[in-house]
Amino acid sequence: MNVKPLFDRVVIKNLEAEETSKGGIILTSSAKEKPQTAEVLAVGPGGLVDGKEVSMQVKVGQKVIYSKYAGTEVKIDGQELIIVRQSDILAIVE
């Protein structure tokens, strides 16, 4: 299925959380922190949002850091994706 976000929305997929701590301890799934780093899968066209012109700054394939509790989680074709507003993306990881 192809997902095309509207306006200033961006579809992202979380990157995997660390399996071990810095000290080498293997973490269980309940002990892992929710990752805030994701890969951009689709980007909306931008346009007029809340009376302001929005141009999109992120592109498909980039890795980004987003706000901890941002977005809406959806499951499409067995993949867990998150749809966020571009303003919820804090930085692009290069």
PyMOL Python script that loads the backbone (N, CA, C, O; Angstrom):
from pymol import cmd

cmd.read_pdbstr("""\
ATOM      1  N   MET A   1       0.847  -1.180   0.000  1.00  0.00           N
ATOM      2  CA  MET A   1       0.000   0.000   0.000  1.00  0.00           C
ATOM      3  C   MET A   1       0.890   1.239   0.000  1.00  0.00           C
ATOM      4  O   MET A   1       1.917   1.278   0.678  1.00  0.00           O
ATOM      5  N   ASN A   2       0.495   2.230  -0.751  1.00  0.00           N
ATOM      6  CA  ASN A   2       1.251   3.475  -0.842  1.00  0.00           C
ATOM      7  C   ASN A   2       0.546   4.537  -0.006  1.00  0.00           C
ATOM      8  O   ASN A   2      -0.649   4.772  -0.186  1.00  0.00           O
ATOM      9  N   VAL A   3       1.268   5.179   0.903  1.00  0.00           N
ATOM     10  CA  VAL A   3       0.689   6.196   1.775  1.00  0.00           C
ATOM     11  C   VAL A   3       1.204   7.560   1.332  1.00  0.00           C
ATOM     12  O   VAL A   3       2.414   7.776   1.256  1.00  0.00           O
ATOM     13  N   LYS A   4       0.295   8.469   1.042  1.00  0.00           N
ATOM     14  CA  LYS A   4       0.677   9.818   0.643  1.00  0.00           C
ATOM     15  C   LYS A   4       0.098  10.792   1.665  1.00  0.00           C
ATOM     16  O   LYS A   4      -1.115  10.996   1.703  1.00  0.00           O
ATOM     17  N   PRO A   5       0.953  11.397   2.495  1.00  0.00           N
ATOM     18  CA  PRO A   5       0.464  12.321   3.517  1.00  0.00           C
ATOM     19  C   PRO A   5      -0.025  13.635   2.910  1.00  0.00           C
ATOM     20  O   PRO A   5       0.409  14.030   1.827  1.00  0.00           O
ATOM     21  N   LEU A   6      -0.924  14.299   3.612  1.00  0.00           N
ATOM     22  CA  LEU A   6      -1.495  15.563   3.161  1.00  0.00           C
ATOM     23  C   LEU A   6      -0.809  16.736   3.855  1.00  0.00           C
ATOM     24  O   LEU A   6      -0.252  16.589   4.943  1.00  0.00           O
ATOM     25  N   PHE A   7      -0.857  17.897   3.214  1.00  0.00           N
ATOM     26  CA  PHE A   7      -0.371  19.169   3.750  1.00  0.00           C
ATOM     27  C   PHE A   7       1.044  19.049   4.306  1.00  0.00           C
ATOM     28  O   PHE A   7       1.960  18.678   3.572  1.00  0.00           O
ATOM     29  N   ASP A   8       1.243  19.359   5.603  1.00  0.00           N
ATOM     30  CA  ASP A   8       2.591  19.364   6.182  1.00  0.00           C
ATOM     31  C   ASP A   8       2.888  18.080   6.964  1.00  0.00           C
ATOM     32  O   ASP A   8       3.722  18.085   7.869  1.00  0.00           O
ATOM     33  N   ARG A   9       2.219  17.000   6.623  1.00  0.00           N
ATOM     34  CA  ARG A   9       2.423  15.730   7.324  1.00  0.00           C
ATOM     35  C   ARG A   9       3.594  14.959   6.710  1.00  0.00           C
ATOM     36  O   ARG A   9       3.902  15.092   5.526  1.00  0.00           O
ATOM     37  N   VAL A  10       4.238  14.145   7.563  1.00  0.00           N
ATOM     38  CA  VAL A  10       5.370  13.322   7.146  1.00  0.00           C
ATOM     39  C   VAL A  10       5.163  11.923   7.718  1.00  0.00           C
ATOM     40  O   VAL A  10       4.825  11.779   8.893  1.00  0.00           O
ATOM     41  N   VAL A  11       5.362  10.892   6.900  1.00  0.00           N
ATOM     42  CA  VAL A  11       5.274   9.505   7.362  1.00  0.00           C
ATOM     43  C   VAL A  11       6.689   9.039   7.675  1.00  0.00           C
ATOM     44  O   VAL A  11       7.580   9.111   6.828  1.00  0.00           O
ATOM     45  N   ILE A  12       6.889   8.554   8.913  1.00  0.00           N
ATOM     46  CA  ILE A  12       8.203   8.100   9.344  1.00  0.00           C
ATOM     47  C   ILE A  12       8.111   6.694   9.927  1.00  0.00           C
ATOM     48  O   ILE A  12       7.043   6.246  10.346  1.00  0.00           O
ATOM     49  N   LYS A  13       9.245   6.012   9.945  1.00  0.00           N
ATOM     50  CA  LYS A  13       9.331   4.686  10.555  1.00  0.00           C
ATOM     51  C   LYS A  13      10.487   4.711  11.539  1.00  0.00           C
ATOM     52  O   LYS A  13      11.605   5.089  11.190  1.00  0.00           O
ATOM     53  N   ASN A  14      10.209   4.305  12.779  1.00  0.00           N
ATOM     54  CA  ASN A  14      11.245   4.289  13.809  1.00  0.00           C
ATOM     55  C   ASN A  14      12.411   3.405  13.409  1.00  0.00           C
ATOM     56  O   ASN A  14      12.234   2.345  12.809  1.00  0.00           O
ATOM     57  N   LEU A  15      13.601   3.861  13.751  1.00  0.00           N
ATOM     58  CA  LEU A  15      14.777   3.017  13.605  1.00  0.00           C
ATOM     59  C   LEU A  15      14.839   2.125  14.835  1.00  0.00           C
ATOM     60  O   LEU A  15      14.296   2.480  15.882  1.00  0.00           O
ATOM     61  N   GLU A  16      15.480   0.994  14.727  1.00  0.00           N
ATOM     62  CA  GLU A  16      15.504   0.026  15.824  1.00  0.00           C
ATOM     63  C   GLU A  16      16.163   0.607  17.074  1.00  0.00           C
ATOM     64  O   GLU A  16      17.133   1.359  16.977  1.00  0.00           O
ATOM     65  N   ALA A  17      15.636   0.259  18.238  1.00  0.00           N
ATOM     66  CA  ALA A  17      16.196   0.678  19.518  1.00  0.00           C
ATOM     67  C   ALA A  17      17.443  -0.149  19.807  1.00  0.00           C
ATOM     68  O   ALA A  17      17.623  -1.245  19.275  1.00  0.00           O
ATOM     69  N   GLU A  18      18.284   0.394  20.648  1.00  0.00           N
ATOM     70  CA  GLU A  18      19.512  -0.304  21.029  1.00  0.00           C
ATOM     71  C   GLU A  18      19.176  -1.611  21.748  1.00  0.00           C
ATOM     72  O   GLU A  18      18.303  -1.647  22.615  1.00  0.00           O
ATOM     73  N   GLU A  19      19.877  -2.677  21.379  1.00  0.00           N
ATOM     74  CA  GLU A  19      19.667  -3.986  22.006  1.00  0.00           C
ATOM     75  C   GLU A  19      20.473  -4.142  23.295  1.00  0.00           C
ATOM     76  O   GLU A  19      20.100  -4.914  24.178  1.00  0.00           O
ATOM     77  N   THR A  20      21.587  -3.399  23.397  1.00  0.00           N
ATOM     78  CA  THR A  20      22.435  -3.498  24.595  1.00  0.00           C
ATOM     79  C   THR A  20      22.706  -2.099  25.135  1.00  0.00           C
ATOM     80  O   THR A  20      22.675  -1.116  24.395  1.00  0.00           O
ATOM     81  N   SER A  21      22.970  -2.027  26.428  1.00  0.00           N
ATOM     82  CA  SER A  21      23.306  -0.750  27.038  1.00  0.00           C
ATOM     83  C   SER A  21      24.767  -0.434  26.739  1.00  0.00           C
ATOM     84  O   SER A  21      25.482  -1.271  26.188  1.00  0.00           O
ATOM     85  N   LYS A  22      25.213   0.763  27.096  1.00  0.00           N
ATOM     86  CA  LYS A  22      26.618   1.136  26.872  1.00  0.00           C
ATOM     87  C   LYS A  22      27.556   0.244  27.663  1.00  0.00           C
ATOM     88  O   LYS A  22      28.705   0.046  27.266  1.00  0.00           O
ATOM     89  N   GLY A  23      27.081  -0.299  28.780  1.00  0.00           N
ATOM     90  CA  GLY A  23      27.889  -1.192  29.607  1.00  0.00           C
ATOM     91  C   GLY A  23      27.884  -2.634  29.120  1.00  0.00           C
ATOM     92  O   GLY A  23      28.558  -3.484  29.703  1.00  0.00           O
ATOM     93  N   GLY A  24      27.126  -2.925  28.051  1.00  0.00           N
ATOM     94  CA  GLY A  24      27.099  -4.259  27.476  1.00  0.00           C
ATOM     95  C   GLY A  24      25.967  -5.142  27.973  1.00  0.00           C
ATOM     96  O   GLY A  24      25.924  -6.325  27.637  1.00  0.00           O
ATOM     97  N   ILE A  25      25.046  -4.596  28.766  1.00  0.00           N
ATOM     98  CA  ILE A  25      23.928  -5.379  29.281  1.00  0.00           C
ATOM     99  C   ILE A  25      22.856  -5.481  28.199  1.00  0.00           C
ATOM    100  O   ILE A  25      22.479  -4.471  27.604  1.00  0.00           O
ATOM    101  N   ILE A  26      22.366  -6.684  27.943  1.00  0.00           N
ATOM    102  CA  ILE A  26      21.312  -6.888  26.939  1.00  0.00           C
ATOM    103  C   ILE A  26      19.987  -6.427  27.532  1.00  0.00           C
ATOM    104  O   ILE A  26      19.624  -6.817  28.642  1.00  0.00           O
ATOM    105  N   LEU A  27      19.265  -5.589  26.780  1.00  0.00           N
ATOM    106  CA  LEU A  27      18.011  -5.013  27.260  1.00  0.00           C
ATOM    107  C   LEU A  27      16.818  -5.814  26.767  1.00  0.00           C
ATOM    108  O   LEU A  27      16.796  -6.258  25.619  1.00  0.00           O
ATOM    109  N   THR A  28      15.828  -5.999  27.626  1.00  0.00           N
ATOM    110  CA  THR A  28      14.574  -6.624  27.209  1.00  0.00           C
ATOM    111  C   THR A  28      13.736  -5.586  26.496  1.00  0.00           C
ATOM    112  O   THR A  28      14.031  -4.393  26.575  1.00  0.00           O
ATOM    113  N   SER A  29      12.696  -6.016  25.801  1.00  0.00           N
ATOM    114  CA  SER A  29      11.878  -5.069  25.046  1.00  0.00           C
ATOM    115  C   SER A  29      11.191  -4.057  25.962  1.00  0.00           C
ATOM    116  O   SER A  29      10.969  -2.920  25.545  1.00  0.00           O
ATOM    117  N   SER A  30      10.852  -4.428  27.181  1.00  0.00           N
ATOM    118  CA  SER A  30      10.191  -3.492  28.087  1.00  0.00           C
ATOM    119  C   SER A  30      11.167  -2.471  28.666  1.00  0.00           C
ATOM    120  O   SER A  30      10.743  -1.402  29.106  1.00  0.00           O
ATOM    121  N   ALA A  31      12.469  -2.778  28.675  1.00  0.00           N
ATOM    122  CA  ALA A  31      13.467  -1.870  29.229  1.00  0.00           C
ATOM    123  C   ALA A  31      13.998  -0.889  28.189  1.00  0.00           C
ATOM    124  O   ALA A  31      14.650   0.094  28.541  1.00  0.00           O
ATOM    125  N   LYS A  32      13.729  -1.145  26.931  1.00  0.00           N
ATOM    126  CA  LYS A  32      14.218  -0.262  25.874  1.00  0.00           C
ATOM    127  C   LYS A  32      13.413   1.026  25.857  1.00  0.00           C
ATOM    128  O   LYS A  32      12.195   1.017  26.036  1.00  0.00           O
ATOM    129  N   GLU A  33      14.114   2.135  25.639  1.00  0.00           N
ATOM    130  CA  GLU A  33      13.411   3.409  25.469  1.00  0.00           C
ATOM    131  C   GLU A  33      12.875   3.502  24.063  1.00  0.00           C
ATOM    132  O   GLU A  33      13.481   2.990  23.122  1.00  0.00           O
ATOM    133  N   LYS A  34      11.744   4.152  23.920  1.00  0.00           N
ATOM    134  CA  LYS A  34      11.166   4.361  22.599  1.00  0.00           C
ATOM    135  C   LYS A  34      12.133   5.239  21.804  1.00  0.00           C
ATOM    136  O   LYS A  34      12.494   6.327  22.253  1.00  0.00           O
ATOM    137  N   PRO A  35      12.552   4.774  20.629  1.00  0.00           N
ATOM    138  CA  PRO A  35      13.499   5.585  19.861  1.00  0.00           C
ATOM    139  C   PRO A  35      12.845   6.855  19.341  1.00  0.00           C
ATOM    140  O   PRO A  35      11.650   6.873  19.046  1.00  0.00           O
ATOM    141  N   GLN A  36      13.635   7.914  19.231  1.00  0.00           N
ATOM    142  CA  GLN A  36      13.140   9.169  18.693  1.00  0.00           C
ATOM    143  C   GLN A  36      13.793   9.456  17.348  1.00  0.00           C
ATOM    144  O   GLN A  36      13.661  10.556  16.810  1.00  0.00           O
ATOM    145  N   THR A  37      14.486   8.480  16.812  1.00  0.00           N
ATOM    146  CA  THR A  37      15.125   8.617  15.509  1.00  0.00           C
ATOM    147  C   THR A  37      14.355   7.766  14.519  1.00  0.00           C
ATOM    148  O   THR A  37      14.016   6.616  14.799  1.00  0.00           O
ATOM    149  N   ALA A  38      14.080   8.347  13.351  1.00  0.00           N
ATOM    150  CA  ALA A  38      13.266   7.640  12.367  1.00  0.00           C
ATOM    151  C   ALA A  38      13.741   7.962  10.960  1.00  0.00           C
ATOM    152  O   ALA A  38      14.498   8.906  10.733  1.00  0.00           O
ATOM    153  N   GLU A  39      13.268   7.140  10.018  1.00  0.00           N
ATOM    154  CA  GLU A  39      13.541   7.373   8.605  1.00  0.00           C
ATOM    155  C   GLU A  39      12.272   7.907   7.954  1.00  0.00           C
ATOM    156  O   GLU A  39      11.174   7.420   8.225  1.00  0.00           O
ATOM    157  N   VAL A  40      12.427   8.907   7.097  1.00  0.00           N
ATOM    158  CA  VAL A  40      11.293   9.512   6.396  1.00  0.00           C
ATOM    159  C   VAL A  40      10.905   8.622   5.223  1.00  0.00           C
ATOM    160  O   VAL A  40      11.736   8.326   4.364  1.00  0.00           O
ATOM    161  N   LEU A  41       9.638   8.192   5.184  1.00  0.00           N
ATOM    162  CA  LEU A  41       9.141   7.339   4.111  1.00  0.00           C
ATOM    163  C   LEU A  41       8.325   8.097   3.070  1.00  0.00           C
ATOM    164  O   LEU A  41       8.335   7.741   1.891  1.00  0.00           O
ATOM    165  N   ALA A  42       7.616   9.146   3.503  1.00  0.00           N
ATOM    166  CA  ALA A  42       6.800   9.939   2.581  1.00  0.00           C
ATOM    167  C   ALA A  42       6.635  11.344   3.149  1.00  0.00           C
ATOM    168  O   ALA A  42       6.608  11.537   4.364  1.00  0.00           O
ATOM    169  N   VAL A  43       6.526  12.321   2.253  1.00  0.00           N
ATOM    170  CA  VAL A  43       6.413  13.727   2.655  1.00  0.00           C
ATOM    171  C   VAL A  43       5.235  14.351   1.916  1.00  0.00           C
ATOM    172  O   VAL A  43       5.067  14.157   0.712  1.00  0.00           O
ATOM    173  N   GLY A  44       4.423  15.106   2.658  1.00  0.00           N
ATOM    174  CA  GLY A  44       3.301  15.813   2.048  1.00  0.00           C
ATOM    175  C   GLY A  44       3.782  16.980   1.198  1.00  0.00           C
ATOM    176  O   GLY A  44       4.969  17.306   1.210  1.00  0.00           O
ATOM    177  N   PRO A  45       2.877  17.609   0.461  1.00  0.00           N
ATOM    178  CA  PRO A  45       3.262  18.682  -0.453  1.00  0.00           C
ATOM    179  C   PRO A  45       3.489  20.039   0.202  1.00  0.00           C
ATOM    180  O   PRO A  45       3.986  20.957  -0.452  1.00  0.00           O
ATOM    181  N   GLY A  46       3.135  20.189   1.489  1.00  0.00           N
ATOM    182  CA  GLY A  46       3.225  21.506   2.119  1.00  0.00           C
ATOM    183  C   GLY A  46       2.001  22.311   1.751  1.00  0.00           C
ATOM    184  O   GLY A  46       0.905  21.764   1.633  1.00  0.00           O
ATOM    185  N   GLY A  47       2.179  23.610   1.568  1.00  0.00           N
ATOM    186  CA  GLY A  47       1.061  24.466   1.174  1.00  0.00           C
ATOM    187  C   GLY A  47       0.571  25.325   2.311  1.00  0.00           C
ATOM    188  O   GLY A  47       1.310  25.597   3.257  1.00  0.00           O
ATOM    189  N   LEU A  48      -0.669  25.753   2.225  1.00  0.00           N
ATOM    190  CA  LEU A  48      -1.265  26.638   3.216  1.00  0.00           C
ATOM    191  C   LEU A  48      -1.781  25.820   4.400  1.00  0.00           C
ATOM    192  O   LEU A  48      -2.717  25.033   4.257  1.00  0.00           O
ATOM    193  N   VAL A  49      -1.160  26.013   5.581  1.00  0.00           N
ATOM    194  CA  VAL A  49      -1.549  25.295   6.792  1.00  0.00           C
ATOM    195  C   VAL A  49      -1.795  26.325   7.892  1.00  0.00           C
ATOM    196  O   VAL A  49      -0.899  27.097   8.231  1.00  0.00           O
ATOM    197  N   ASP A  50      -2.994  26.338   8.442  1.00  0.00           N
ATOM    198  CA  ASP A  50      -3.386  27.288   9.490  1.00  0.00           C
ATOM    199  C   ASP A  50      -3.119  28.732   9.072  1.00  0.00           C
ATOM    200  O   ASP A  50      -2.695  29.544   9.894  1.00  0.00           O
ATOM    201  N   GLY A  51      -3.362  29.055   7.815  1.00  0.00           N
ATOM    202  CA  GLY A  51      -3.202  30.412   7.323  1.00  0.00           C
ATOM    203  C   GLY A  51      -1.783  30.813   6.998  1.00  0.00           C
ATOM    204  O   GLY A  51      -1.541  31.969   6.650  1.00  0.00           O
ATOM    205  N   LYS A  52      -0.829  29.891   7.101  1.00  0.00           N
ATOM    206  CA  LYS A  52       0.572  30.194   6.812  1.00  0.00           C
ATOM    207  C   LYS A  52       1.086  29.267   5.728  1.00  0.00           C
ATOM    208  O   LYS A  52       0.723  28.092   5.682  1.00  0.00           O
ATOM    209  N   GLU A  53       1.928  29.795   4.858  1.00  0.00           N
ATOM    210  CA  GLU A  53       2.528  28.998   3.800  1.00  0.00           C
ATOM    211  C   GLU A  53       3.642  28.138   4.400  1.00  0.00           C
ATOM    212  O   GLU A  53       4.542  28.653   5.064  1.00  0.00           O
ATOM    213  N   VAL A  54       3.577  26.826   4.164  1.00  0.00           N
ATOM    214  CA  VAL A  54       4.573  25.897   4.700  1.00  0.00           C
ATOM    215  C   VAL A  54       5.293  25.221   3.535  1.00  0.00           C
ATOM    216  O   VAL A  54       4.666  24.607   2.671  1.00  0.00           O
ATOM    217  N   SER A  55       6.627  25.347   3.528  1.00  0.00           N
ATOM    218  CA  SER A  55       7.423  24.612   2.536  1.00  0.00           C
ATOM    219  C   SER A  55       8.107  23.461   3.269  1.00  0.00           C
ATOM    220  O   SER A  55       8.573  23.624   4.396  1.00  0.00           O
ATOM    221  N   MET A  56       8.163  22.321   2.636  1.00  0.00           N
ATOM    222  CA  MET A  56       8.688  21.123   3.283  1.00  0.00           C
ATOM    223  C   MET A  56      10.219  21.149   3.286  1.00  0.00           C
ATOM    224  O   MET A  56      10.854  21.424   2.268  1.00  0.00           O
ATOM    225  N   GLN A  57      10.792  20.855   4.456  1.00  0.00           N
ATOM    226  CA  GLN A  57      12.242  20.883   4.639  1.00  0.00           C
ATOM    227  C   GLN A  57      12.854  19.491   4.638  1.00  0.00           C
ATOM    228  O   GLN A  57      14.065  19.351   4.467  1.00  0.00           O
ATOM    229  N   VAL A  58      12.037  18.460   4.825  1.00  0.00           N
ATOM    230  CA  VAL A  58      12.553  17.088   4.880  1.00  0.00           C
ATOM    231  C   VAL A  58      12.256  16.378   3.568  1.00  0.00           C
ATOM    232  O   VAL A  58      11.333  16.740   2.839  1.00  0.00           O
ATOM    233  N   LYS A  59      13.069  15.347   3.283  1.00  0.00           N
ATOM    234  CA  LYS A  59      12.917  14.574   2.056  1.00  0.00           C
ATOM    235  C   LYS A  59      12.879  13.091   2.387  1.00  0.00           C
ATOM    236  O   LYS A  59      13.373  12.663   3.430  1.00  0.00           O
ATOM    237  N   VAL A  60      12.298  12.323   1.500  1.00  0.00           N
ATOM    238  CA  VAL A  60      12.231  10.869   1.660  1.00  0.00           C
ATOM    239  C   VAL A  60      13.648  10.317   1.764  1.00  0.00           C
ATOM    240  O   VAL A  60      14.539  10.709   1.011  1.00  0.00           O
ATOM    241  N   GLY A  61      13.842   9.393   2.719  1.00  0.00           N
ATOM    242  CA  GLY A  61      15.140   8.749   2.901  1.00  0.00           C
ATOM    243  C   GLY A  61      16.004   9.379   3.990  1.00  0.00           C
ATOM    244  O   GLY A  61      16.967   8.760   4.443  1.00  0.00           O
ATOM    245  N   GLN A  62      15.676  10.601   4.418  1.00  0.00           N
ATOM    246  CA  GLN A  62      16.467  11.240   5.467  1.00  0.00           C
ATOM    247  C   GLN A  62      16.172  10.606   6.824  1.00  0.00           C
ATOM    248  O   GLN A  62      15.089  10.067   7.053  1.00  0.00           O
ATOM    249  N   LYS A  63      17.146  10.682   7.706  1.00  0.00           N
ATOM    250  CA  LYS A  63      16.955  10.253   9.086  1.00  0.00           C
ATOM    251  C   LYS A  63      16.708  11.502   9.921  1.00  0.00           C
ATOM    252  O   LYS A  63      17.414  12.501   9.783  1.00  0.00           O
ATOM    253  N   VAL A  64      15.699  11.439  10.789  1.00  0.00           N
ATOM    254  CA  VAL A  64      15.295  12.610  11.561  1.00  0.00           C
ATOM    255  C   VAL A  64      15.125  12.252  13.032  1.00  0.00           C
ATOM    256  O   VAL A  64      14.976  11.086  13.397  1.00  0.00           O
ATOM    257  N   ILE A  65      15.152  13.283  13.859  1.00  0.00           N
ATOM    258  CA  ILE A  65      14.830  13.163  15.285  1.00  0.00           C
ATOM    259  C   ILE A  65      13.521  13.916  15.473  1.00  0.00           C
ATOM    260  O   ILE A  65      13.380  15.056  15.030  1.00  0.00           O
ATOM    261  N   TYR A  66      12.554  13.265  16.141  1.00  0.00           N
ATOM    262  CA  TYR A  66      11.238  13.881  16.312  1.00  0.00           C
ATOM    263  C   TYR A  66      10.858  13.941  17.782  1.00  0.00           C
ATOM    264  O   TYR A  66      11.461  13.259  18.611  1.00  0.00           O
ATOM    265  N   SER A  67       9.864  14.749  18.106  1.00  0.00           N
ATOM    266  CA  SER A  67       9.396  14.915  19.486  1.00  0.00           C
ATOM    267  C   SER A  67       8.918  13.581  20.048  1.00  0.00           C
ATOM    268  O   SER A  67       8.359  12.757  19.324  1.00  0.00           O
ATOM    269  N   LYS A  68       9.142  13.377  21.332  1.00  0.00           N
ATOM    270  CA  LYS A  68       8.895  12.084  21.971  1.00  0.00           C
ATOM    271  C   LYS A  68       7.453  11.596  21.848  1.00  0.00           C
ATOM    272  O   LYS A  68       7.234  10.420  21.557  1.00  0.00           O
ATOM    273  N   TYR A  69       6.479  12.451  22.056  1.00  0.00           N
ATOM    274  CA  TYR A  69       5.078  12.016  22.049  1.00  0.00           C
ATOM    275  C   TYR A  69       4.328  12.546  20.837  1.00  0.00           C
ATOM    276  O   TYR A  69       3.113  12.735  20.897  1.00  0.00           O
ATOM    277  N   ALA A  70       5.030  12.786  19.747  1.00  0.00           N
ATOM    278  CA  ALA A  70       4.412  13.376  18.554  1.00  0.00           C
ATOM    279  C   ALA A  70       3.783  12.316  17.663  1.00  0.00           C
ATOM    280  O   ALA A  70       4.175  11.149  17.677  1.00  0.00           O
ATOM    281  N   GLY A  71       2.815  12.748  16.901  1.00  0.00           N
ATOM    282  CA  GLY A  71       2.291  11.932  15.822  1.00  0.00           C
ATOM    283  C   GLY A  71       1.224  10.929  16.183  1.00  0.00           C
ATOM    284  O   GLY A  71       0.820  10.777  17.336  1.00  0.00           O
ATOM    285  N   THR A  72       0.787  10.250  15.136  1.00  0.00           N
ATOM    286  CA  THR A  72      -0.221   9.202  15.237  1.00  0.00           C
ATOM    287  C   THR A  72       0.380   7.915  14.726  1.00  0.00           C
ATOM    288  O   THR A  72       0.873   7.858  13.599  1.00  0.00           O
ATOM    289  N   GLU A  73       0.344   6.877  15.549  1.00  0.00           N
ATOM    290  CA  GLU A  73       0.896   5.586  15.153  1.00  0.00           C
ATOM    291  C   GLU A  73      -0.153   4.811  14.367  1.00  0.00           C
ATOM    292  O   GLU A  73      -1.305   4.709  14.791  1.00  0.00           O
ATOM    293  N   VAL A  74       0.249   4.262  13.214  1.00  0.00           N
ATOM    294  CA  VAL A  74      -0.635   3.462  12.376  1.00  0.00           C
ATOM    295  C   VAL A  74       0.106   2.205  11.944  1.00  0.00           C
ATOM    296  O   VAL A  74       1.336   2.183  11.888  1.00  0.00           O
ATOM    297  N   LYS A  75      -0.657   1.160  11.640  1.00  0.00           N
ATOM    298  CA  LYS A  75      -0.062  -0.084  11.163  1.00  0.00           C
ATOM    299  C   LYS A  75      -0.583  -0.320   9.755  1.00  0.00           C
ATOM    300  O   LYS A  75      -1.786  -0.481   9.550  1.00  0.00           O
ATOM    301  N   ILE A  76       0.329  -0.341   8.783  1.00  0.00           N
ATOM    302  CA  ILE A  76      -0.032  -0.522   7.379  1.00  0.00           C
ATOM    303  C   ILE A  76       0.822  -1.625   6.791  1.00  0.00           C
ATOM    304  O   ILE A  76       2.050  -1.563   6.853  1.00  0.00           O
ATOM    305  N   ASP A  77       0.181  -2.635   6.219  1.00  0.00           N
ATOM    306  CA  ASP A  77       0.881  -3.783   5.625  1.00  0.00           C
ATOM    307  C   ASP A  77       1.874  -4.409   6.597  1.00  0.00           C
ATOM    308  O   ASP A  77       2.958  -4.827   6.189  1.00  0.00           O
ATOM    309  N   GLY A  78       1.518  -4.478   7.876  1.00  0.00           N
ATOM    310  CA  GLY A  78       2.369  -5.107   8.876  1.00  0.00           C
ATOM    311  C   GLY A  78       3.486  -4.222   9.398  1.00  0.00           C
ATOM    312  O   GLY A  78       4.242  -4.649  10.270  1.00  0.00           O
ATOM    313  N   GLN A  79       3.614  -3.006   8.894  1.00  0.00           N
ATOM    314  CA  GLN A  79       4.643  -2.081   9.366  1.00  0.00           C
ATOM    315  C   GLN A  79       4.025  -1.055  10.305  1.00  0.00           C
ATOM    316  O   GLN A  79       2.932  -0.545  10.057  1.00  0.00           O
ATOM    317  N   GLU A  80       4.742  -0.760  11.387  1.00  0.00           N
ATOM    318  CA  GLU A  80       4.284   0.280  12.301  1.00  0.00           C
ATOM    319  C   GLU A  80       4.898   1.597  11.868  1.00  0.00           C
ATOM    320  O   GLU A  80       6.117   1.766  11.895  1.00  0.00           O
ATOM    321  N   LEU A  81       4.039   2.536  11.465  1.00  0.00           N
ATOM    322  CA  LEU A  81       4.477   3.831  10.977  1.00  0.00           C
ATOM    323  C   LEU A  81       3.927   4.927  11.874  1.00  0.00           C
ATOM    324  O   LEU A  81       2.992   4.699  12.641  1.00  0.00           O
ATOM    325  N   ILE A  82       4.508   6.116  11.778  1.00  0.00           N
ATOM    326  CA  ILE A  82       4.046   7.272  12.540  1.00  0.00           C
ATOM    327  C   ILE A  82       3.839   8.414  11.552  1.00  0.00           C
ATOM    328  O   ILE A  82       4.692   8.676  10.704  1.00  0.00           O
ATOM    329  N   ILE A  83       2.708   9.084  11.668  1.00  0.00           N
ATOM    330  CA  ILE A  83       2.432  10.260  10.847  1.00  0.00           C
ATOM    331  C   ILE A  83       2.539  11.478  11.757  1.00  0.00           C
ATOM    332  O   ILE A  83       1.789  11.609  12.725  1.00  0.00           O
ATOM    333  N   VAL A  84       3.479  12.371  11.437  1.00  0.00           N
ATOM    334  CA  VAL A  84       3.727  13.563  12.256  1.00  0.00           C
ATOM    335  C   VAL A  84       3.628  14.803  11.387  1.00  0.00           C
ATOM    336  O   VAL A  84       3.714  14.725  10.161  1.00  0.00           O
ATOM    337  N   ARG A  85       3.446  15.948  12.032  1.00  0.00           N
ATOM    338  CA  ARG A  85       3.544  17.233  11.330  1.00  0.00           C
ATOM    339  C   ARG A  85       5.028  17.552  11.183  1.00  0.00           C
ATOM    340  O   ARG A  85       5.845  17.126  11.999  1.00  0.00           O
ATOM    341  N   GLN A  86       5.367  18.293  10.153  1.00  0.00           N
ATOM    342  CA  GLN A  86       6.766  18.665   9.969  1.00  0.00           C
ATOM    343  C   GLN A  86       7.291  19.438  11.186  1.00  0.00           C
ATOM    344  O   GLN A  86       8.472  19.324  11.514  1.00  0.00           O
ATOM    345  N   SER A  87       6.454  20.209  11.848  1.00  0.00           N
ATOM    346  CA  SER A  87       6.893  20.987  13.015  1.00  0.00           C
ATOM    347  C   SER A  87       7.256  20.098  14.201  1.00  0.00           C
ATOM    348  O   SER A  87       7.915  20.565  15.130  1.00  0.00           O
ATOM    349  N   ASP A  88       6.839  18.808  14.193  1.00  0.00           N
ATOM    350  CA  ASP A  88       7.216  17.878  15.263  1.00  0.00           C
ATOM    351  C   ASP A  88       8.589  17.266  15.032  1.00  0.00           C
ATOM    352  O   ASP A  88       9.127  16.592  15.910  1.00  0.00           O
ATOM    353  N   ILE A  89       9.159  17.499  13.850  1.00  0.00           N
ATOM    354  CA  ILE A  89      10.507  17.006  13.554  1.00  0.00           C
ATOM    355  C   ILE A  89      11.491  18.055  14.054  1.00  0.00           C
ATOM    356  O   ILE A  89      11.425  19.224  13.675  1.00  0.00           O
ATOM    357  N   LEU A  90      12.409  17.611  14.918  1.00  0.00           N
ATOM    358  CA  LEU A  90      13.328  18.543  15.577  1.00  0.00           C
ATOM    359  C   LEU A  90      14.620  18.744  14.798  1.00  0.00           C
ATOM    360  O   LEU A  90      15.176  19.842  14.808  1.00  0.00           O
ATOM    361  N   ALA A  91      15.118  17.689  14.113  1.00  0.00           N
ATOM    362  CA  ALA A  91      16.400  17.814  13.437  1.00  0.00           C
ATOM    363  C   ALA A  91      16.534  16.746  12.369  1.00  0.00           C
ATOM    364  O   ALA A  91      15.865  15.713  12.416  1.00  0.00           O
ATOM    365  N   ILE A  92      17.408  17.006  11.405  1.00  0.00           N
ATOM    366  CA  ILE A  92      17.778  16.025  10.388  1.00  0.00           C
ATOM    367  C   ILE A  92      19.155  15.497  10.755  1.00  0.00           C
ATOM    368  O   ILE A  92      20.078  16.269  11.014  1.00  0.00           O
ATOM    369  N   VAL A  93      19.287  14.169  10.775  1.00  0.00           N
ATOM    370  CA  VAL A  93      20.558  13.552  11.143  1.00  0.00           C
ATOM    371  C   VAL A  93      21.351  13.321   9.852  1.00  0.00           C
ATOM    372  O   VAL A  93      20.880  12.652   8.932  1.00  0.00           O
ATOM    373  N   GLU A  94      22.561  13.887   9.801  1.00  0.00           N
ATOM    374  CA  GLU A  94      23.393  13.729   8.604  1.00  0.00           C
ATOM    375  C   GLU A  94      24.562  12.826   8.873  1.00  0.00           C
ATOM    376  O   GLU A  94      25.371  12.579   7.978  1.00  0.00           O
TER     377      GLU A  94
END
""", "prot")
cmd.dss("prot")
cmd.show_as("cartoon", "prot")
cmd.util.cbc("prot")
cmd.orient("prot")
